[in-house]
Amino acid sequence: MALNPFSSGTRLRDMIRAIRASKTAAEERAVVRRECAAIRTAISERGQEELRHRNMAKLMFIHMLGYPTHFGQMECLKLIAAAGYPEKRIGYLGLMLLLDERQEVLMLVTNSLKQDLNHSNPFIVGLALCALGNICSAEMAQDLAPEVEKLLRSRDVNTKKKAALCSVRIVRKVPDLAENFMGLAASLLKEKHHGVLISAVQLCTELCKASKDALEYLRKNCIEGLVRILRDVSNSSYAPEYDVAGISDPFLHIRVLKLMRMLGQGDADCSEYMNDILAQVATKTESNKNAGNAILYECVETIMGIEATSGLRVLAINILGRFLSNRDNNIRYVALNILMRAITVDTQAVQRHRVTILECVKDADASIRKRALELVFLLVNDTNVKPLTKELVDYLDVADPDFKEDLTAKICSITEKFSQEKLWYLDQMLKVLSLAGNHVKDDVWHALIVVISNASELQGYAVRSLYTALQAYSEQGSLLRVAVWCIGEYGEMLVNNVGMLEAEPPITVTESDAVDAVELGFNRYSADVTTRSMCLVALLKLSSRFPSMSERIKQIVAQNKENMVLELQQRSIEFGSIIQRHQSIRSSLLERMPVLDEAAYLVKRASATQATIPAYKPASGVTPGDLKLPNGVAKPAAAPLVDLLDLSSDDAPVTSTSATTTPNDFLQDLLGIGGTNLSTAGVPSASTDILMDLLSIGSSPSQNGLLDLSSPAQGKDNSDRNNYVISVSVTIAELSNTSVAEQKPVSAIPQVVSLVPEPMDLLGSLSSSASSSGTKSSTVVPQAADLLDGLSASTSVSGLDDACPSITAFQSATLKIVFDLRKQLGKPQETTIHATFTNLTSTTYTDFIFQAAVPKFIQLRLDPASGNVVPASGKGSVTQGFNVTNSQHGQKPLAMRIRMSYKVNGEDRLEQGQVSNFPPGL
């Protein structure tokens, strides 16, 4: 009767043959599924004990294929409990493959392991030790440690070796048991068998890591044994069983050297005892084979790790020097790695191999080049900086393009750090810019310009050298920028050969040649806005230095009046106007730049380098909806309003974290800062938080990010933060049916926000004219000063002086804004402004919002607008009043930035501008 190919009696090789014959993954899964079903049936049936080991072998193969085999775990325990060696062998193998230390089933095998560790058959003992060394848990280690200690005293070398390796696992799992193995580990070092020795050395190494007491014990009792082992192995005759490429047991060599390094580290007595044998190994080991190089490498690591003598360290560094000449890239790389650590110990010894290290910089392997370059950077000092820099600069001409960036960065760092003469510094930087100017970072050529600005005696030499280099290397962008800047500043020195040095050859450059050089750079870099902008500035300055070339320069500048890049277009128009219309002030306007503060620049550059764009970390109390800057970009520290208005040069306040946002927040883009919204929850978000974050002027007085509408005192202590004021007034049509007590969403409540020193109510006295339905809205009038105690659109004006002339604050093709100005009697610093908004188009504007921003020395208080709908074609208008207080009246004029947002047929529109035509005296 034929045997079923998928019965439990099928041999392992037949199952493997069936699996390998499968042409698709589905066929393989079907074979495995049928085989697992047959094995499950055999497990559940009685009388199949003789086939149990065969089924377990199949399960292990299926497990290695990645299929689940958990149902066979108990079969492993049954095989381990069997009396015969073949069953135990399969059982322990399955135990190590199918189970791990985290499974509770493993606890059931502890008793069987204990019995097998005490078995009379050494092969069964070896199986138990092997399994225990692979899957031992902390509980099993504590239970079975005494049996393993007994086996370390066994006469059988294989049992000792396996017991030592099992002890390594026990010590890792339970470091407190280390003291039980210290004496036994030291005694094993007296054995002759190399297998026992290497296991004992590994156990000693693990003991040193696990316990300080064990480390001290082994220092006292093992040093002599380790030195003897190393001497015997080094001097032993040929032994076929241990020989590797002519080296006697390199594995034992390396293990012993690693243990010596651990014992000798920080201990002068142990280190002194090791010096002789380490010198012997370093001199006798052959380096023409990989096994010998491995021993020498470990020997060098040990010498550099212990308290070795200076002579021994020099010997170790010389070995590394030989490694650098090896053809194997791996050997050279590890040698460079160790030399980078060795340079802190013995710099002079490493300096002797400087030539070899420089050759590694030119290696074809990229990893060796970079590591050698880092080592050369560490080797540079005041005495060798010039020859080393010369070698690196010479190699820069032929270096691979992908390596030039690293190479130029190191050369520039070396010249900046060690230059003692500015002339040498200029020469080296000029070479770097000429050979790899496109790979130089911006801060490098910025620093060069600062140095040239401060070296008055070298400015003529610098501009002539840069002009000469520009003729040959005009494709180098950084070189062109520095040259253009210098030509613009020191063009007359270039033409007249001013400040010639003794050894400097004279050159003949006409005014036209200087202009040609700048024009060439301007035309070559048509896509580089920075370079073209610098060229335009240089041309403008040359128009003052060379009056005869003004007409030609004006024509070059005028070519960009219609440039698509706004920066270049603006510069072209402004510079052309200066050249053509302002000749009387041109010479004083275009004087040479003042000397740049070199010390301040270096401090600023160092601080910028240390704070290498930190990743954004939200502060405590910041919710996930808070302002998130791009990853790795720091929030700018300068206050945006200063740059926006350009009205004050006072110091910028400290930045703060922004408040949460909604998509259509009218404050979001007031100053061009995105990502700031108002909360749409039932309680409005703290407006002072939002405004302060917009202006980056510090944190809110509110600790939880929300203001209580019923508490006017919430805004106290804001006077010291009120550096800038920004006010917003919003009028919503649905106001009529909304009261403060109802706490509708913030979008349904008219809001007036202002940063003022006095305690204010955010929703003070609201004018009933804001309601579109005619129903009066309920208001809350606080006892403290009211934010809206100014004049509303319907309030009669009294107590005011004669009106100042009206001004047109803003006018475009779509909108016109007229300001009616009035001064209050006895208060010259205060001005009441009545704004009228007129629609010049044929389409009605809805959701109209007016916003204003003023410098920090001005306080602004806005009244609610008369409405939020601006009729078409000027058939009606919206009015709004506000008060302005100039704290520096008579010293600084009034200025204001305004912004209007509205909707046309449901589409959002935005207009903004600056009001700078206020009458004097405001």
C-alpha positions in Angstrom: 0.0 0.0 0.0 1.5 3.4 -1.1 2.4 5.9 1.6 0.4 9.1 1.6 2.9 11.9 0.7 1.2 14.2 3.3 0.9 11.8 6.2 2.8 12.2 9.4 5.0 9.3 8.4 6.4 11.2 5.4 10.1 11.8 5.7 11.5 15.3 6.0 13.3 15.1 2.7 10.1 14.2 0.9 8.3 17.2 2.4 11.2 19.5 1.3 11.1 18.0 -2.2 7.3 18.7 -2.4 7.7 22.3 -1.2 10.5 23.0 -3.7 8.5 21.5 -6.5 5.8 24.2 -6.0 5.8 26.6 -8.9 3.8 29.4 -7.1 3.5 30.7 -3.6 -0.1 29.5 -3.5 1.1 25.9 -4.2 3.7 26.2 -1.5 1.1 27.4 1.0 -1.1 24.5 0.1 1.7 21.9 0.7 2.5 23.5 4.0 -1.1 23.7 5.0 -1.7 20.0 4.3 1.5 19.0 6.1 0.6 21.0 9.2 -2.8 19.4 9.2 -1.2 15.9 9.1 1.1 16.9 12.0 -1.8 18.2 14.1 -3.6 14.9 13.5 -0.6 12.9 14.6 -0.2 15.1 17.7 -3.8 14.5 18.8 -3.7 10.7 18.1 -2.0 8.3 20.4 0.4 5.6 19.3 2.4 8.1 17.1 5.3 8.5 19.6 7.8 6.9 17.3 7.1 9.6 14.6 7.2 12.6 17.0 10.9 13.5 16.3 10.2 13.4 12.6 7.2 15.7 12.9 9.2 18.1 15.0 11.9 18.2 12.3 9.3 19.1 9.7 7.9 21.8 12.0 11.3 23.4 12.4 11.7 23.5 8.6 8.2 25.0 8.2 9.1 27.6 10.9 12.2 28.6 9.0 10.0 29.2 6.0 8.0 31.8 8.1 4.8 29.8 8.8 3.2 29.6 12.3 4.2 26.5 14.2 3.1 27.4 17.8 0.9 24.3 18.0 4.1 22.2 18.2 5.7 23.8 21.2 4.4 21.2 23.7 5.8 18.4 21.5 9.3 20.0 22.1 8.8 19.6 25.8 7.7 15.9 25.4 10.8 15.2 23.3 13.1 16.8 25.8 11.5 14.7 28.6 12.2 11.5 26.6 15.0 9.3 27.7 16.9 8.8 24.4 19.6 11.2 23.0 18.1 11.4 19.5 14.7 12.6 20.8 16.4 15.1 23.2 18.5 16.4 20.4 15.5 17.2 18.2 13.6 18.5 21.3 16.3 21.0 22.3 16.8 22.1 18.8 13.1 22.8 18.4 13.1 24.5 21.8 15.7 27.0 20.6 14.0 27.6 17.3 10.3 27.6 18.2 10.4 29.3 21.6 12.2 32.3 23.2 12.7 33.6 26.7 9.5 35.7 26.7 7.1 32.7 26.4 5.6 31.3 29.6 5.7 27.7 28.2 9.5 27.9 28.7 9.0 27.7 32.5 7.8 24.1 32.1 11.2 23.0 30.8 13.2 24.2 33.8 12.9 20.9 35.6 13.9 18.9 32.5 17.0 21.2 32.0 18.0 20.7 35.6 17.8 16.9 35.3 19.8 16.9 32.0 22.5 19.2 33.5 23.1 16.5 36.1 23.0 13.6 33.6 25.8 11.2 33.3 25.9 11.4 29.5 28.2 14.4 28.6 26.4 14.8 25.3 23.0 15.3 26.9 24.7 17.7 29.3 26.0 19.6 26.3 22.5 19.8 24.8 21.1 21.3 28.0 24.0 23.8 28.3 23.6 24.8 24.6 19.8 25.4 25.0 20.3 27.3 28.3 22.9 29.5 26.8 20.5 30.5 23.9 17.1 31.0 25.6 17.9 31.4 29.3 15.6 33.9 31.1 16.4 35.7 34.3 14.2 33.3 36.4 15.9 30.3 34.7 19.3 31.8 35.3 18.7 32.1 39.1 17.3 28.6 39.3 20.0 26.8 37.2 23.1 28.9 38.1 24.4 26.3 40.7 24.3 23.5 38.2 26.3 25.5 35.7 28.9 26.4 38.4 29.4 22.7 39.1 29.9 22.0 35.4 32.6 24.7 35.2 34.7 22.3 37.4 34.1 19.3 35.1 37.0 17.4 33.7 35.5 17.3 30.2 36.8 20.2 28.1 33.7 20.4 25.9 31.5 20.6 29.0 33.7 23.4 30.5 33.6 25.4 27.3 29.8 25.2 27.0 29.4 25.9 30.7 31.5 29.0 30.3 29.5 30.3 27.4 26.3 29.5 29.3 27.7 31.5 32.2 28.1 34.5 29.9 24.3 34.4 29.3 23.5 34.0 33.0 25.7 37.0 34.0 24.1 39.2 31.3 20.6 38.3 32.6 21.4 38.5 36.3 24.5 40.7 36.9 24.2 40.1 40.7 25.3 36.5 40.1 28.7 37.7 38.8 30.4 37.2 42.1 29.6 33.5 41.9 31.6 33.1 38.7 34.7 35.3 39.4 36.9 32.6 41.0 35.9 29.9 38.5 36.6 32.2 35.5 40.1 33.0 36.8 40.8 29.3 37.3 39.8 28.5 33.7 42.5 30.8 32.4 45.0 28.1 33.5 43.6 25.6 31.0 45.6 24.5 27.9 42.7 23.9 25.5 42.1 26.9 23.3 38.4 26.4 23.2 38.2 26.6 27.0 40.6 29.6 27.1 38.6 31.7 24.6 35.3 30.9 26.4 37.0 31.8 29.8 38.3 35.1 28.4 34.8 35.9 27.1 33.4 35.2 30.5 35.9 37.4 32.2 35.1 40.2 29.7 31.4 39.9 30.6 32.2 39.9 34.3 34.2 43.2 34.0 31.2 44.8 32.3 28.7 43.5 34.9 30.5 44.3 38.2 33.2 46.7 39.4 34.1 44.2 42.1 34.7 41.6 39.5 36.8 44.1 37.5 39.0 44.7 40.6 39.2 41.0 41.3 40.3 40.1 37.8 42.9 42.9 37.8 44.6 41.3 40.8 44.2 37.6 39.7 44.1 37.4 35.9 46.8 39.7 34.5 49.6 37.2 34.9 47.4 34.5 33.3 46.5 36.7 30.3 50.2 37.7 29.7 51.1 34.0 29.8 48.4 33.0 27.4 49.4 35.8 25.0 53.1 34.9 25.2 52.4 31.2 24.6 50.1 31.8 21.6 52.6 34.2 20.1 55.6 31.9 20.5 53.8 28.6 19.8 54.9 26.4 17.0 52.7 25.5 14.1 49.4 23.8 15.2 47.1 22.8 12.3 43.9 23.0 14.4 44.5 26.6 15.4 46.4 28.0 12.4 44.8 30.8 10.3 47.0 32.0 7.4 50.2 31.3 9.2 49.0 32.9 12.5 48.4 30.8 15.5 44.8 31.3 16.7 44.2 35.0 15.9 40.7 34.7 17.6 42.3 34.0 21.0 44.8 36.8 20.4 42.1 39.3 19.8 39.9 38.2 22.8 42.9 38.4 25.2 43.9 41.8 23.9 40.4 43.2 24.4 40.3 41.9 27.9 43.7 43.4 28.6 42.4 46.8 27.4 39.5 46.6 29.8 41.7 45.7 32.7 44.5 48.2 32.0 42.2 51.2 31.4 42.9 53.7 34.2 45.2 51.3 36.1 48.9 52.2 35.8 50.1 49.0 37.5 48.3 46.7 35.2 49.3 48.7 32.2 53.0 48.5 33.2 52.7 44.8 33.5 51.3 44.5 30.0 53.8 46.8 28.2 56.4 44.1 27.4 54.0 41.6 25.9 52.2 44.3 23.9 55.5 45.4 22.4 56.4 41.8 21.6 53.0 41.2 19.8 53.3 44.6 17.9 56.8 43.8 16.6 56.5 40.0 15.9 53.1 39.8 14.2 53.3 39.8 10.4 51.3 42.4 8.6 51.2 40.9 5.2 48.1 38.8 6.0 44.6 39.9 7.1 44.7 37.8 10.3 48.0 39.5 11.3 46.5 43.0 10.6 43.5 42.2 12.7 45.8 41.3 15.7 47.9 44.5 15.1 44.8 46.6 15.0 43.6 45.2 18.3 47.0 45.6 19.8 47.1 49.3 18.8 43.6 49.8 20.3 44.8 48.2 23.5 48.0 50.4 23.6 46.0 53.5 23.1 43.4 52.5 25.6 45.7 51.7 28.6 48.2 53.8 30.5 51.0 52.8 28.1 54.5 54.4 27.9 55.2 57.1 25.3 57.5 54.8 23.4 54.9 52.1 23.1 52.4 54.7 21.8 54.8 55.8 19.2 55.2 52.2 18.1 51.4 51.9 17.9 51.1 55.1 15.8 53.9 53.8 13.5 51.9 50.6 12.9 49.0 52.8 11.9 51.3 54.7 9.5 52.0 51.4 7.8 48.3 50.7 7.6 47.9 53.9 5.7 50.2 52.6 3.0 48.2 49.3 2.7 46.2 48.7 -0.5 43.2 47.6 1.4 40.7 50.5 1.8 39.2 49.0 5.0 42.6 48.9 6.7 43.4 52.5 5.8 40.0 53.6 7.0 40.3 52.1 10.4 43.8 53.5 10.7 42.5 57.0 10.0 39.8 56.5 12.7 42.3 55.5 15.3 44.7 58.3 14.4 41.9 60.8 15.0 41.7 59.6 18.6 45.4 59.3 18.9 46.1 62.9 18.0 44.8 64.0 21.4 47.3 61.7 23.1 50.5 62.2 21.1 50.2 64.9 18.4 53.9 64.8 17.5 53.9 61.1 16.7 50.9 61.6 14.4 52.5 64.6 12.7 55.3 62.4 11.4 52.8 60.7 9.1 51.4 64.0 7.8 52.6 63.3 4.2 50.9 59.9 4.1 47.7 61.4 5.5 47.7 64.1 2.9 48.0 61.4 0.2 44.9 59.8 1.6 43.0 63.1 1.0 43.6 62.5 -2.7 42.4 58.9 -2.5 39.8 57.6 -5.0 37.6 56.3 -2.1 35.2 59.0 -0.9 35.0 57.8 2.7 38.8 57.7 3.0 39.0 61.2 1.5 36.6 62.7 4.0 38.1 60.9 7.0 41.6 62.0 6.0 40.5 65.6 5.5 39.1 65.7 9.0 42.4 64.3 10.3 44.4 66.9 8.4 42.2 69.6 9.9 43.1 68.3 13.4 46.8 68.3 12.5 47.0 71.9 11.5 48.8 74.3 13.9 50.6 77.6 13.8 53.8 76.0 12.5 52.5 73.9 9.7 49.4 75.8 8.5 51.0 77.3 5.4 52.4 74.1 3.9 49.3 72.1 4.7 47.0 74.8 3.3 49.2 74.9 0.1 48.8 71.2 -0.4 45.0 71.3 0.1 44.6 74.3 -2.2 46.8 72.7 -4.9 44.6 69.6 -4.7 41.4 71.7 -4.9 42.1 72.3 -8.7 41.8 68.6 -9.5 39.4 67.4 -6.8 36.1 65.7 -7.6 33.2 68.2 -7.8 31.3 66.3 -5.0 34.3 66.6 -2.7 35.1 70.3 -3.4 32.4 71.5 -1.0 33.9 69.7 2.0 37.4 70.6 0.9 36.7 74.3 0.5 34.9 74.4 3.9 38.0 72.9 5.7 40.4 75.2 3.8 38.4 78.3 4.7 38.1 77.2 8.3 41.9 76.7 8.5 42.8 80.0 7.0 40.3 81.9 9.2 41.5 80.1 12.4 45.3 80.2 11.9 45.9 83.2 9.7 48.4 85.6 11.3 48.8 87.9 8.3 45.9 89.4 6.4 47.8 89.4 3.2 48.3 85.6 3.4 44.6 85.2 4.3 43.6 87.3 1.3 45.8 85.2 -1.0 44.5 81.9 0.2 40.9 83.0 0.0 41.4 84.4 -3.5 42.8 81.0 -4.6 39.8 79.2 -3.1 37.3 81.5 -4.7 39.1 81.2 -8.0 39.2 77.4 -8.0 35.9 76.5 -6.2 34.0 79.8 -5.8 30.7 78.0 -6.6 31.2 75.7 -3.7 31.9 78.4 -1.1 29.2 79.2 1.5 27.9 82.7 1.8 29.3 83.4 5.2 32.8 82.8 3.9 32.8 85.5 1.2 30.9 87.8 3.6 33.7 87.4 6.1 36.2 88.2 3.3 34.5 91.4 2.5 34.6 92.4 6.2 38.3 91.7 6.3 39.0 93.8 3.2 36.9 96.6 4.6 39.1 96.7 7.7 42.4 96.3 5.9 42.8 99.8 4.4 46.5 99.1 3.4 45.4 96.0 1.3 42.3 97.3 -0.4 44.1 98.4 -3.5 45.9 95.0 -3.7 42.7 93.2 -3.1 40.7 94.9 -5.8 43.5 94.4 -8.3 43.9 90.7 -7.5 40.2 90.2 -7.7 39.9 91.9 -11.0 42.8 89.8 -12.4 41.2 86.6 -11.1 37.8 87.6 -12.5 39.3 87.7 -16.0 40.2 84.0 -15.8 37.5 82.6 -13.5 34.4 84.6 -14.2 32.3 81.5 -13.8 32.9 81.3 -10.1 29.9 83.0 -8.5 31.4 83.9 -5.1 34.5 85.3 -6.7 32.4 87.5 -8.9 30.3 88.9 -5.9 33.4 89.8 -3.9 35.1 91.3 -7.0 32.1 93.4 -8.0 31.7 94.7 -4.4 35.4 95.7 -4.3 35.3 97.3 -7.8 32.3 99.3 -6.7 34.0 100.5 -3.5 37.6 100.8 -4.6 37.3 101.4 -8.4 39.6 104.4 -8.4 42.3 102.3 -6.6 42.0 99.8 -9.4 42.3 102.3 -12.2 45.1 104.4 -10.5 47.1 101.5 -9.0 46.8 103.0 -5.5 48.3 101.1 -2.6 50.8 99.0 -4.7 52.8 96.5 -2.7 56.5 96.0 -3.2 56.4 92.7 -5.0 53.1 93.4 -6.8 53.3 93.9 -10.6 51.4 96.9 -11.9 48.4 96.4 -14.2 46.7 98.8 -16.6 43.0 99.0 -16.1 40.9 101.8 -17.6 37.5 103.1 -16.3 35.8 101.4 -19.2 37.5 98.1 -18.3 36.2 98.3 -14.7 32.7 98.9 -16.0 33.1 96.0 -18.5 34.0 93.6 -15.7 30.8 94.5 -13.7 28.7 94.4 -16.8 30.1 91.0 -17.8 29.0 89.6 -14.4 25.6 91.3 -14.6 24.9 89.6 -18.0 26.4 86.2 -17.1 24.4 85.6 -14.0 20.9 86.5 -15.4 19.2 84.1 -13.0 21.0 85.1 -9.8 19.1 88.0 -8.3 21.7 88.6 -5.5 24.6 88.8 -7.9 22.7 91.1 -10.3 21.7 93.3 -7.5 25.3 93.7 -6.3 26.3 94.5 -9.9 23.7 97.3 -10.1 24.9 98.8 -6.8 28.5 98.6 -8.1 27.5 100.3 -11.3 25.8 103.1 -9.3 28.9 103.6 -7.3 31.1 103.6 -10.3 28.9 106.4 -11.8 30.2 108.6 -9.0 33.8 107.3 -9.1 34.0 107.6 -12.9 31.8 110.6 -14.0 32.8 110.1 -17.6 31.1 106.7 -17.6 27.8 107.9 -16.1 26.0 107.9 -19.5 27.0 104.4 -20.3 26.2 103.2 -16.8 22.8 104.8 -17.0 22.1 102.8 -20.2 23.2 99.5 -18.6 21.0 100.2 -15.5 18.0 101.2 -17.6 18.0 97.8 -19.3 16.2 96.4 -16.2 13.4 99.0 -15.8 11.0 96.4 -17.2 12.6 93.4 -15.5 10.1 90.7 -14.3 12.0 90.5 -11.0 10.6 93.3 -8.8 13.9 93.8 -6.9 15.9 94.4 -10.0 13.2 96.6 -11.5 13.0 98.8 -8.4 16.8 99.1 -8.2 17.0 100.0 -11.9 14.4 102.8 -11.7 15.8 104.2 -8.4 19.4 104.1 -9.5 18.6 105.6 -12.9 16.9 108.5 -11.1 19.9 109.0 -8.9 22.3 109.1 -11.8 20.1 111.4 -13.9 18.4 113.8 -11.5 20.4 113.9 -8.3 23.9 114.6 -9.5 24.4 117.3 -6.8 24.1 114.7 -3.9 25.3 111.7 -5.8 28.9 111.9 -4.6 28.0 112.2 -0.9 25.2 109.6 -1.3 27.6 107.1 -2.9 30.6 107.5 -0.6 32.7 104.5 0.3 31.0 102.3 2.9 32.1 102.8 6.5 34.5 100.2 7.9 32.5 97.2 8.9 32.8 96.1 12.6 34.9 92.9 12.3 34.6 91.9 15.9 30.8 92.3 16.0 30.5 90.3 12.7 32.6 87.5 14.1 30.5 87.4 17.3 27.3 87.3 15.3 28.6 84.6 13.0 29.7 82.5 15.9 26.4 82.7 17.6 24.6 81.9 14.3 26.8 78.8 13.9 26.2 77.6 17.5 22.4 77.9 17.1 22.4 75.9 13.9 18.7 76.4 13.1 17.1 74.5 16.0 14.1 72.4 15.4 10.9 74.0 16.7 9.8 72.8 20.1 6.4 74.0 21.4 6.5 75.7 24.8 4.5 74.4 27.7 0.9 75.3 27.5 0.9 75.4 23.7 -1.8 73.3 22.1 -1.5 71.3 19.0 -3.3 74.0 17.1 -0.7 76.6 17.9 1.6 78.2 15.3 3.9 75.7 13.8 7.0 76.8 12.0 8.6 74.6 9.3 10.8 71.9 10.6 14.3 73.2 11.4 13.4 76.9 10.9 13.7 79.3 13.8 11.1 82.0 14.4 12.5 85.4 13.4 13.5 87.5 16.4 13.0 90.9 14.7 9.6 92.6 15.0 7.9 92.6 11.6 6.1 95.9 12.1 9.4 97.8 12.3 10.4 96.6 8.8 6.8 97.0 7.6 6.6 100.7 8.4 10.3 101.5 8.5 9.5 104.3 10.9 11.6 103.4 13.9 15.0 101.9 14.5 14.4 100.8 18.1 15.3 97.4 19.2 13.0 94.6 18.3 11.0 93.0 21.2 11.3 89.3 22.1 9.2 86.8 20.2 6.5 84.8 21.6 4.3 81.8 20.8 1.3 82.4 18.7 -2.4 81.7 19.5 -4.6 79.2 17.8 -6.2 80.0 14.5 -9.1 79.6 12.2 -8.9 79.7 8.4 -10.6 83.0 7.7 -9.2 85.1 10.5 -9.0 88.8 9.6 -5.8 89.1 11.7 -4.0 86.3 10.0 -2.2 88.3 7.3 -2.1 91.8 8.7 1.6 91.9 8.8 2.3 89.1 6.4 2.6 86.5 9.1 0.5 83.4 8.3 -0.7 80.7 10.4 -2.4 82.7 13.2 -6.1 82.2 13.9 -8.8 83.0 16.4 -10.5 80.2 18.3 -14.1 79.5 17.3 -15.0 78.0 20.6 -17.7 79.3 22.8 -15.4 81.7 24.6 -13.3 84.0 22.5 -9.5 83.6 22.4 -7.3 86.2 24.1 -7.0 89.0 21.6 -3.9 90.3 23.3 -2.2 87.0 22.8 -3.0 87.1 19.0 -1.8 90.6 18.6 1.4 90.1 20.6 2.2 87.1 18.6 1.6 88.9 15.4 4.1 91.5 16.5 6.4 89.1 18.3 6.5 91.2 21.5 6.2 88.8 24.3 3.7 86.5 25.9 0.2 87.2 27.0 -0.8 88.1 30.5 -3.4 85.4 30.3 -2.0 82.1 31.5 -4.5 79.8 29.9 -4.9 81.6 26.5 -8.4 82.8 27.1 -9.8 86.0 28.5 -12.9 86.2 30.7 -15.3 88.6 29.1 -16.8 89.5 32.4 -13.5 90.5 33.9 -12.2 93.9 32.7 -9.1 93.6 34.9 -7.9 90.7 32.7 -5.9 93.2 30.6 -3.8 94.6 33.5 0.0 95.0 33.4 0.1 95.3 29.7 1.7 98.8 29.7 5.2 97.5 29.6 4.4 95.2 26.7 2.6 97.9 24.7 5.5 98.5 22.3 3.3 98.3 19.2 -0.4 98.9 18.8 -2.6 97.3 16.3 -6.3 97.8 16.3 -9.1 96.0 14.4 -12.8 96.8 14.3 -15.3 94.3 12.9 -19.0 94.8 12.4 -21.2 91.8 11.7 -24.8 92.0 10.4 -26.0 89.3 12.9 -25.1 91.5 15.9 -28.7 92.6 16.6 -29.8 89.3 18.2 -26.6 88.6 20.1 -25.7 89.6 23.6 -22.4 89.1 25.4 -23.9 86.8 28.0 -25.0 84.3 25.2 -21.3 83.7 24.3 -21.8 83.1 20.6 -18.8 82.1 18.5 -16.4 85.0 18.0 -17.4 85.4 14.4 -20.9 86.5 15.5 -19.7 89.2 18.0 -18.4 92.6 17.0 -14.9 92.9 18.3 -12.6 95.7 19.0 -9.0 94.8 20.0 -6.4 97.1 21.3 -3.2 96.9 23.3 -3.6 99.6 25.9 -2.0 100.1 29.3 -5.3 100.6 31.2 -7.7 97.8 32.1 -10.2 97.5 29.3 -13.3 95.5 28.4 -12.9 93.8 25.0 -16.6 94.4 24.3 -17.3 97.9 25.6 -20.0 100.4 24.6 -21.1 99.3 21.1 -23.0 101.7 18.9 -26.5 100.5 17.9 -25.7 101.7 14.4 -23.8 98.4 13.9 -27.1 96.5 13.7 -28.6 95.8 10.3 -32.0 94.7 11.6 -32.7 97.7 13.7 -32.8 95.7 17.0 -30.5 97.1 19.7 -28.0 94.7 20.9 -27.4 94.3 24.6 -24.0 95.6 25.8 -21.9 95.4 28.9 -20.4 98.7 30.1 -17.6 98.0 32.6 -16.8 100.3 35.5 -13.2 100.7 34.4 -12.2 102.8 31.3 -14.1 101.6 28.3 -12.2 100.6 25.2 -14.9 102.2 23.0 -15.4 105.5 25.0 -14.3 107.4 21.9 -16.6 108.8 19.3 -18.9 106.7 17.3 -20.3 107.6 13.9 -23.5 109.0 15.4 -21.9 110.9 18.3 -21.8 114.7 18.0 -18.3 116.1 18.1 -17.7 118.7 20.8 -14.7 120.2 22.5 -12.6 120.0 19.4 -10.5 122.6 17.8 -10.9 123.8 14.2 -10.6 120.9 11.8 -7.3 120.3 10.0 -7.4 119.9 6.3 -8.8 116.6 5.1 -6.5 114.2 3.3 -6.9 111.4 0.9 -5.3 108.6 2.8 -5.7 105.9 0.2 -7.0 105.8 -3.4 -7.0 103.0 -5.9 -9.1 102.1 -8.9 -11.6 100.4 -6.6 -11.6 102.2 -3.2 -11.1 105.7 -1.8 -10.4 106.6 1.8 -10.6 110.2 3.1 -9.4 111.1 6.6 -11.0 114.1 8.4 -8.6 115.3 11.1 -9.5 117.2 14.3 -7.3 118.2 17.3 -8.6 118.3 20.8 -8.1 121.4 22.9 -5.2 121.3 25.3 -4.1 117.9 24.0 -1.8 118.5 21.0 -0.6 114.9 21.0 -4.1 113.5 20.4 -5.8 113.5 17.1 -9.4 112.4 16.2 -9.7 110.9 12.7 -13.0 110.4 10.9 -12.5 107.9 8.0 -14.8 107.7 5.1 -14.7 104.7 2.8 -16.1 105.1 -0.8 -16.6 102.3 -3.3 -15.5 103.5 -6.8 -16.7 100.4 -8.7 -20.2 99.3 -9.8 -20.3 96.3 -7.5 -21.2 96.4 -3.8 -18.6 95.5 -1.2 -19.7 93.2 1.6 -18.0 92.1 4.9 -15.9 95.2 4.8 -13.1 95.3 7.4 -10.7 98.1 8.1 -7.4 97.4 9.9 -4.6 99.8 11.0 -1.1 99.4 12.4 1.1 102.1 13.9 4.6 102.3 15.4 5.1 101.6 19.0 5.3 105.3 20.1 1.7 105.8 18.9 -1.4 104.6 20.7 -4.5 103.8 18.5 -8.1 103.4 19.6 -10.7 102.4 17.0 -14.4 103.0 17.1 -16.9 100.6 15.4 -17.6 101.2 11.8 -21.0 102.4 10.7 -21.6 99.3 8.7 -19.9 96.5 6.8 -21.5 97.0 3.3 -20.0 99.7 1.0 -22.6 100.7 -1.7 -21.5 100.7 -5.3 -20.6 103.7 -7.5 -20.1 106.1 -4.6 -23.8 106.2 -3.8 -23.0 105.8 -0.1 -20.1 105.2 2.2 -19.0 103.6 5.4 -17.5 105.7 8.2 -15.4 104.9 11.1 -13.8 107.1 13.8 -10.5 106.5 15.7 -8.2 108.4 18.1 -4.5 108.5 17.7 -2.1 109.6 20.5 1.5 110.4 19.5 3.7 110.1 22.6 6.6 111.7 20.7 4.6 114.7 19.4 6.9 117.2 17.8 9.8 114.7 17.5 8.4 112.0 15.2 5.6 112.5 12.6 2.4 110.5 12.5 2.5 107.4 10.2 0.1 104.5 9.7 -0.2 101.3 7.8 -3.7 100.4 6.7 -5.4 97.4 5.2 -8.9 96.8 3.9 -10.5 93.4 3.2 -13.9 92.8 1.7 -15.9 90.5 -0.6 -17.0 91.1 -4.1 -19.7 88.6 -5.2 -18.5 86.2 -2.5 -14.8 86.5 -3.6 -12.3 87.8 -1.0 -10.4 91.0 -1.9 -7.5 92.7 -0.1 -5.9 96.1 -0.4 -3.3 97.8 1.8 -1.1 100.9 1.8 0.8 103.3 4.0 -0.5 106.8 5.0 2.5 109.1 5.0 0.8 112.4 4.0 -0.4 113.5 7.4 -0.1 117.3 7.9 2.9 118.3 10.0 2.3 118.9 13.7 0.3 115.7 14.4 
